[in-house]
Amino acid sequence: MQFGHTLEPMAIDTDAPGLRERKRRRTRDAIAGAALELFGRQGFHQTTIPQIAAAADVSPRTVSGYFPHKEELAFPDSEAAIESLKRRLAMRPAGETTAAALRSWIESWLAEQGERQEELRTRRRIIQDDEDLLAYERRFMLRAQEALAEAIADDLGVARGELEPRMAAAATLTVFEVLDQVVQRAGLSDADALAVVDRALLFIDAGIRALGVRE
């Protein structure tokens, strides 16, 4: 009978995607970690793809396969973070404000970082010291701003292209850019950082609510 021979390969194939994905994640993390260490030690522009490949024990082609643009190595988690924020805003239940959803997302993000605070501070320093990386980061900020503007427009019951939600979203990001500098500089704990976030969100939410009180 053929059944025994048929079932065994099927079980292996079922597990294979998970194994492959874990291996890919380990390789990606190794490349990003090697890049961060080199960027911190010798600078972003002074670091080459072959150097990163050697440090991660992979080929330069593998590095480029995971990170097609060198700048992406300084922002390995930003794409996932933006998509996570967009999903959180899109899935918020009726009655939950943009500010409340944003607060919930930030709390989850802080929890996910775990013991990575030193890595995040190093990454922040590398980005702040390089104008090209700051400009690249701005692309992610603009995408976050667009997602916030759409959510705030829904809060206000206005069209997504209206000026008020766009202004409120831009103000929200400006506040959090300042907060990020304060938190990183002070080396605050997650709890203290979240307390600072709460103060900012009270300010932001009040502004959004004021925009909603229109004739």
Buried (B, 14 or more C-beta within 10 A) or exposed (E): EEEEEEEEEEEEEEEEEEEEEEEEEEBBEBBBBBBBBBBBEEEBEEBEBEBBBBBBEBEBEBBBEBBEEBBBBBBBBBEEBBEBBBEBBEEBEEEBBBBBBBBEBBBEBBEEEEEEBEBBBBBBEBBEEBEEBEEBBEEBBEBBBBBBBBBBBBBBEBEEEBEBBBBBBBBBBEBBEEBEEEBBEEEBEBEEBBEBBEEBBEEBBEBBEEBBEEE
